[in-house]
Amino acid sequence: MLELVDAGLAYGSRQLWSGLSLRVEPGEFVAVLGANGSGKTSLVRAILGLQRLTAGTVTVTDGIGYVPQQRRVNLLTPLRARDVVGQGLDGHRWGLGRSAGRTARIRAALEAVDAAELADHPIGVLSGGEQQRVRVAQALVAGPRLLLCDEPLLSLDLRSQRTVTALVDRRRREAGTAVLFVTHEINPVLPYVDRVLYLAGGRFRIGTVPEVFTSAVLSQLYGVPVEVVTVNDRILVAGIPQAHHE
């Protein structure tokens, strides 16, 4: 679904990462974590074709769904939830043309994220969690084979974080959709993630959660002592330099 080969990205003399090779298979859930400014969002932009790599190649399947960060919508925005989802089908087109079966596909996408009852609600009056469920439906309505999620849990309460993450996981299990999920914390996705790509200080590590979240690995990435402990099935990380905190 996605393959990066010896990929690198730099802004002038500042190298975000280099030598990055990653292959994401159908139905795989890969979490992307790391420090502020480590290039997580830039990686998503490169996959979307919005940012040119400075080295290497990126190959993606046809059919990408994109879930952005949660941002509050103005209360006066004249769009219903169903209108927002419909943009995932034909929002890129000029004119008044509509996809065949558009109404049924929008309804099915909203049902898939348990938001059918929100279809006719103005998007601006929905809660943050409800808005994000609608954005997930928008990303899914065209039947993507790869789902890119760029910090979709920011500003959401714990319950909404769990809801959104579970919806994404359900999609990949039922439809075999590959998922690349950028997040600033591992715990919300811990029950679902297959592998982790961790970016920090121009370096990276790819592996399972037990392989990446160790004191030795994170200390090597950050270049300072970092302590990783597990408490009640939650991973806690201590000692990351202040400049790197999310």
Salt bridges, closest charged atoms under 4 A:
GLU3 OE1 - ARG23 NH1 3.35
GLU25 OE2 - ARG23 NE 2.83
GLU28 OE2 - ARG195 NE 2.58
ASP83 OD1 - ARG80 NH2 3.06
ASP90 OD2 - ARG102 NE 2.76
ASP114 OD2 - ARG170 NH1 3.84
GLU117 OE2 - ARG133 NH2 3.82
ASP120 OD1 - ARG80 NH1 3.50
ASP120 OD1 - ARG82 NE 2.85
GLU151 OE1 - HIS184 ND1 3.64
ASP169 OD1 - ARG172 NE 2.81
ASP169 OD2 - ARG173 NE 2.96
GLU185 OE2 - ARG234 NH2 3.09
ASP194 OD2 - ARG172 NH1 2.77
GLU246 OE2 - LYS40 NZ 2.92
